Each structure stands twice: as structure tokens, then as C-alpha cells.
Amino acid sequence: MPLKKKNSSANPDLHWLRKIEQTSDKRMAWNFSFLSNEDGFNFSNEDLNTDLMLKRIAEINQRTFTAFLNLPRATGLEKIDPKKVHGKLKHKPSPSEFGEMREKLAGPKYCVIRLSQSGRIIGKMIDQTFYPFF
């Protein structure tokens, strides 16, 4: 009895994925899986301006990842040593769910994206993916 031929739809051709990986037009990705569950640092915080945050994310994603990295820190990305963080976040570690492997890949510094003079998104970055925590 002859062997069944594999269904070609079960193994789709991933040539489009390779093309995306090779392009220089990469954009930043966002992973909100590790947001803090503390009310002062998540979407349940009434002081959080979600409209401003979403507008800022849209602005960032209008640029290529390389162009975003080349912005001045006031409008782009800033890396901060956790020991130099002040205020409420001074003694906040990365969420435990972020995991040891992601922590190693991201490195020890926090990444900060400014929303405004007083608003910031703080998290970690692995490759082009930003993981907001606070």
C-alpha cells in the first residue's frame, strides 16, 4: 500500500517569513504579557493616559527600528541601570513571569520610552520586541 502524500497546507511555505527577517524595514514589536499586576503600574491606574500611550506607540511604529534607535533619548529609547531608578520603581524587580532566560537575553538595564515630560513606559527589550512592565 503506498504511503499517503502529506497535506501541503499542513506545511505552509514560509518564504514570506524569511523575507521579513532579511529586510531592513523592521519595526518594533510590543509584548504586553508581563505588565505589572500592581494597580499603580498597570492599566487600572486612573492616572495612566492610555490615549497618549497608544498615540506614542503608533508614532514609534511609523519608523523603522533603526530610525527609532537613532532618536534622542527624549523622544526615543533610553537604557537605565536598575540601581539608578528613583521613586516608586526603585526596588521593583522585573516580573518573575518574565523568566530567567528572557532576563538574560534582555540584559540588566531597563529600557525607558518617554510618553511625555512626566509619563514613561518602563520595560525590557529583546531584539526588536519591547516588553513593558510598568
PyMOL commands that set and color helices and strands:
alter all, ss='L'
color gray80, all
select helices_A, chain A and resi 8-10+15-22+39-41+50-61+65-69+82-84+87-89+96-98+100-106
alter helices_A, ss='H'
color red, helices_A
select strands_A, chain A and resi 29-30+77-80+110-114+120-126+129-132
alter strands_A, ss='S'
color yellow, strands_A
deselect
rebuild
show_as cartoon
